[in-house]
């Protein structure tokens, strides 16, 4: 299995506890990857763009990943914030061109061109060998969907995950969008996922336990007859794409408390059915075992002295992006 998102490995899987839900009786298009008509490599990234260490080799140097959560300085936080705001800008722009008939590989090309035009690097590209600049996960694809030639269909739900590397720091966010007119169950799943993200961020703050994020998220998902997919974790981020702390989105006993200056993502994957996923032959695409739909939303957050700042907040909409 490849690793694009932070995954619950065998070692840390024992720190979490699972939940189940029963999917609604509804019809939608099941998604399997199709061949992509576009192939590109690192040579398409302008030479003046600063690139992360893995951009050429596809391998992340474990020596560059800290053993414990980093407390970032104010100048470093300012750079992370700029990366996060750029990632949000790209995600918002992609939202405007989503419509039935557009292949996800076109969204990927659009994102790559926009990111590089703004002097940044698309962080997923060649991260552990990931072949595209964003990930696009449709309907029953829980995560790691590779943009391809399948045209989006009316009624699909589409998660887009955007991460950029700007001035030496990464910024990461995602959202799930409706394609055309969706059924009421899909709309409910998206709303519950958004609420789960809000509940998780609401559990953040100085001195609070990291495990409390997952407790709050799973409680809300279960109350709404959904479940979280425990395999996919939030993660620390900054000069590295993925690092400590691990952020579970289910019941867990992960150790540690939040401290001012910590930066990490909260990114629950919520299923309307089974929590389990399987990895397809491409080594990346994770689909639910019972073909249930999932939705995912993500913010990068900063723990402050008084609460938490959402670094990837949509400043045009989320005017109050600081929770005290």
Buried (B, 14 or more C-beta within 10 A) or exposed (E): EBBBBBBBEEEBEEBBBBBEBEBBEEEBEEBEBEEBEBEBEEEEBEEEBEBBEBBEEBEBEEEEBEEEBBEBEEEBBEBBBBBBBBBBBBBBEBEEEBEEEBBBBBBBBBBBEBBBEEBBBBBBBBBBBBBBBBBBBBBBBBBBBBBBBBBBBEBBBBBBBBBBBBEEBBBBBBBBBBBEEBBEBBEBBBEBBBBBBBBBBBBBBBEBBBBBBBBBBBBBBBEBBBBBBBBBBBBBBBBBBBBBBBBBBBBBEBEBBBEBBBBBBBBBBBBBBBBBBEBBEBEBBBBBEBBBBBBBBBBBBBBBEEBBBBBBBBEEEEEEBEBE
